Amino acid sequence: MILHRHHLHRAFTLIELLVVIAIIAILIGLLLPAVQKVREAAARAKCANHLKQISLALHNHHDTHERLPPSQTYSGTTPFRLWPTFILPQLEQEYLFRLYRTDLMWNDPLNQVAVQQNIPVLICPSSPSGTANSSGGLNYGKLEYSPILDIDAGLIATGLLAPWNGDPQGPMSYTRSCKLIEISDGTSQTILIAEISGRPDEYLFGKRNGTTDVAGWATANSINPINFDGWKTDGSEQFGPCAINCSNKHEVYSFHTGGANTAFADGRVQFLRASIDIKVMAALVTSRGGEVIAGNGY
């Protein structure tokens, strides 16, 4: 006689199932912040790489033309032209360089085919997609990096930079086409390009605060490029001691934790702390200010 042995399979109880689900939820909760940190670290590194490419393009332009491009053209007889339009070939955008009409204004409808194109190297991957970059029925490819023209007279007037007696100009000011050799503060102590992310949405201390003007690689307007104002720590208005990640309307701003990426005139890219002293930041903005900066000042 053959005996058949029957195996009984015990099912999960409801409590056991709930325990398993809870354990999985806890593990996911522990993993998500780690995944987000890894993603942000990768985005920050990619952003730094973008600035490196932009810096190299500016240096290549300098090698060819023996000077940096101006931040923008500013003349009653010459159409406004923003700095990226000068280095499109060095950014491997020869097609857009040929397509963009320099004899026309940036917002001329005949330039729309060119200026509406997004150029990936000019956009930080950490920046939110946000509002469409549009104005007057026309669209513009975004720009999230900018030279800093100068130190705003309003910030100097507060006395926060005292004693102040330097030249407020940056290396790429309005219409001024600077040679690297003219940066008397030293190329390793002078910011060439910095992050200013999130526009046309306006952000204050990490929170969206409406919209500002369009910010595109061809849009030469009141917020392109920027100068250095500082911001009040209560978020109320400009001309205060906060130098980085305070407001993106007209200041250095990123969506990275603790600071922002910048490219210096010597070609290197450095992450500047959001806690940087306003005097140190101002000294890094000027190209011929005559300031002395400690090596650990930023």
SULURJO-V617804 format. One record per residue. N is the residue number from 1. RES is the residue in one letter. SS is DSSP state (H for helix, E for strand, C for the rest). NEAR is the number of other ideal C-beta (glycine too) atoms within 12 Angstrom. D_FIRST is the distance of its C-alpha to the first C-alpha in Angstrom with 2 decimals. Layout:
N,RES,SS,NEAR,D_FIRST  N,RES,SS,NEAR,D_FIRST
This chain:
1,M,C,3,0.00  2,I,C,4,3.81  3,L,C,5,6.45  4,H,C,6,9.70  5,R,C,6,12.76  6,H,C,6,15.80  7,H,C,6,19.14  8,L,C,6,22.04  9,H,C,6,25.40  10,R,C,7,28.36  11,A,C,8,31.51  12,F,C,12,35.04  13,T,C,10,37.00  14,L,H,10,40.48  15,I,H,10,42.11  16,E,H,13,40.21  17,L,H,13,41.18  18,L,H,13,44.78  19,V,H,14,44.82  20,V,H,15,43.67  21,I,H,15,46.33  22,A,H,14,48.94  23,I,H,14,48.17  24,I,H,14,48.47  25,A,H,14,51.72  26,I,H,13,53.13  27,L,H,14,52.31  28,I,H,14,53.98  29,G,H,14,56.94  30,L,H,13,57.31  31,L,H,14,57.03  32,L,H,14,59.44  33,P,H,12,62.61  34,A,H,14,61.75  35,V,H,15,61.25  36,Q,H,16,64.51  37,K,H,15,66.36  38,V,H,14,65.14  39,R,H,18,66.21  40,E,H,23,69.61  41,A,H,20,70.14  42,A,H,17,69.45  43,A,H,27,71.78  44,R,H,30,74.49  45,A,H,21,74.26  46,K,H,24,74.50  47,C,H,39,77.49  48,A,H,34,79.14  49,N,H,21,78.54  50,H,H,35,80.27  51,L,H,41,83.26  52,K,H,28,83.30  53,Q,H,29,83.46  54,I,H,48,86.23  55,S,H,39,88.11  56,L,H,26,87.90  57,A,H,36,89.12  58,L,H,40,92.09  59,H,H,31,92.90  60,N,H,22,92.70  61,H,H,32,95.06  62,H,H,30,97.35  63,D,H,17,97.32  64,T,H,16,98.34  65,H,H,20,100.86  66,E,C,15,101.91  67,R,C,22,101.04  68,L,C,39,98.29  69,P,C,39,98.23  70,P,C,34,99.74  71,S,C,38,97.38  72,Q,E,36,98.85  73,T,E,27,102.05  74,Y,C,23,104.39  75,S,C,13,107.50  76,G,C,8,109.37  77,T,C,8,109.64  78,T,C,16,106.26  79,P,C,24,103.00  80,F,C,32,100.71  81,R,E,36,98.14  82,L,E,43,95.39  83,W,H,47,94.48  84,P,H,49,91.13  85,T,H,43,92.98  86,F,H,35,94.88  87,I,C,41,91.80  88,L,C,34,89.54  89,P,H,21,89.89  90,Q,H,28,88.91  91,L,H,31,85.82  92,E,C,18,84.84  93,Q,C,30,85.94  94,E,H,13,88.56  95,Y,H,15,87.71  96,L,H,29,88.48  97,F,H,25,91.54  98,R,H,14,92.93  99,L,H,21,91.88  100,Y,C,36,93.45  101,R,C,23,97.11  102,T,C,26,99.14  103,D,C,15,102.23  104,L,C,22,100.63  105,M,C,26,99.53  106,W,C,38,95.88  107,N,C,31,95.51  108,D,C,21,97.15  109,P,H,17,94.85  110,L,H,18,95.35  111,N,H,33,93.58  112,Q,H,27,90.61  113,V,H,21,88.43  114,A,H,33,88.78  115,V,H,42,88.80  116,Q,C,29,85.73  117,Q,C,28,83.46  118,N,C,24,81.39  119,I,C,33,81.68  120,P,H,23,78.53  121,V,H,34,80.41  122,L,H,42,82.73  123,I,C,35,79.94  124,C,C,41,78.02  125,P,C,29,74.23  126,S,C,31,74.10  127,S,C,38,76.47  128,P,C,23,75.10  129,S,C,18,75.60  130,G,C,26,77.74  131,T,C,24,80.43  132,A,C,21,81.52  133,N,C,36,84.47  134,S,E,23,86.83  135,S,E,26,90.46  136,G,C,16,92.80  137,G,C,12,90.14  138,L,E,25,89.58  139,N,E,26,86.59  140,Y,C,38,86.72  141,G,C,36,84.34  142,K,E,40,83.75  143,L,C,48,85.36  144,E,C,47,84.03  145,Y,E,50,86.21  146,S,E,47,89.96  147,P,C,47,92.94  148,I,E,49,94.81  149,L,E,36,98.41  150,D,E,32,100.12  151,I,E,39,100.37  152,D,C,29,101.36  153,A,H,18,104.79  154,G,H,23,103.32  155,L,H,35,101.02  156,I,H,29,103.94  157,A,H,17,106.04  158,T,H,24,103.58  159,G,C,16,104.44  160,L,C,30,100.79  161,L,C,34,101.64  162,A,C,14,104.88  163,P,C,11,106.75  164,W,C,23,106.59  165,N,C,12,109.01  166,G,C,25,106.88  167,D,C,27,106.46  168,P,C,30,103.80  169,Q,E,33,102.83  170,G,C,45,99.45  171,P,C,48,99.14  172,M,C,47,98.51  173,S,C,32,100.88  174,Y,C,28,102.44  175,T,C,21,104.12  176,R,C,27,104.38  177,S,C,25,102.98  178,C,C,37,102.51  179,K,C,23,102.33  180,L,H,30,99.88  181,I,H,16,102.80  182,E,H,25,104.43  183,I,C,33,101.65  184,S,C,22,103.67  185,D,C,31,101.10  186,G,C,25,98.80  187,T,H,28,96.00  188,S,H,21,93.42  189,Q,H,34,94.80  190,T,C,42,95.11  191,I,E,52,92.47  192,L,E,46,92.52  193,I,E,50,89.72  194,A,E,50,87.57  195,E,E,47,84.72  196,I,E,46,85.59  197,S,C,44,82.42  198,G,C,41,81.31  199,R,C,45,84.40  200,P,C,35,85.39  201,D,E,30,83.49  202,E,E,28,85.46  203,Y,E,33,83.66  204,L,E,28,84.95  205,F,C,24,83.01  206,G,C,21,79.70  207,K,E,17,80.13  208,R,E,21,81.17  209,N,E,21,84.66  210,G,E,18,85.47  211,T,E,22,86.62  212,T,C,31,89.43  213,D,C,28,91.05  214,V,C,35,89.15  215,A,C,46,88.31  216,G,E,40,87.98  217,W,C,43,88.75  218,A,C,48,91.91  219,T,C,41,92.92  220,A,C,38,96.08  221,N,C,28,96.60  222,S,C,18,97.21  223,I,C,33,93.83  224,N,C,44,93.61  225,P,C,42,94.27  226,I,E,46,94.36  227,N,E,37,96.72  228,F,E,48,95.93  229,D,C,39,96.62  230,G,C,39,94.24  231,W,E,37,92.77  232,K,C,24,93.15  233,T,C,22,90.15  234,D,C,13,90.05  235,G,C,21,89.55  236,S,C,15,92.74  237,E,C,21,94.69  238,Q,E,29,95.55  239,F,C,30,97.76  240,G,C,27,95.74  241,P,C,27,94.07  242,C,E,32,90.63  243,A,C,44,90.47  244,I,E,41,86.94  245,N,C,38,84.25  246,C,C,41,86.61  247,S,E,41,87.53  248,N,C,42,86.82  249,K,C,33,89.84  250,H,C,36,92.10  251,E,C,46,90.48  252,V,E,48,87.94  253,Y,E,45,84.54  254,S,C,41,80.90  255,F,C,36,77.42  256,H,C,36,76.39  257,T,C,19,75.91  258,G,C,19,78.89  259,G,E,29,81.34  260,A,E,45,82.15  261,N,E,45,82.35  262,T,E,44,85.82  263,A,E,41,87.26  264,F,E,38,90.32  265,A,C,40,93.22  266,D,C,24,92.21  267,G,C,25,89.02  268,R,C,23,86.50  269,V,E,31,84.21  270,Q,E,30,83.89  271,F,E,29,82.05  272,L,E,35,84.64  273,R,E,24,83.65  274,A,C,31,84.25  275,S,C,20,86.02  276,I,C,35,88.69  277,D,C,25,92.20  278,I,H,38,94.36  279,K,H,32,97.13  280,V,H,31,94.79  281,M,H,44,93.39  282,A,H,42,96.92  283,A,H,35,97.89  284,L,H,42,94.99  285,V,H,55,96.09  286,T,C,39,99.65  287,S,C,40,100.55  288,R,C,28,104.05  289,G,C,34,104.00  290,G,C,20,104.79  291,E,C,30,102.13  292,V,C,15,100.48  293,I,C,27,96.75  294,A,C,14,94.78  295,G,C,9,91.86  296,N,C,9,89.37  297,G,C,22,91.03  298,Y,C,31,88.32
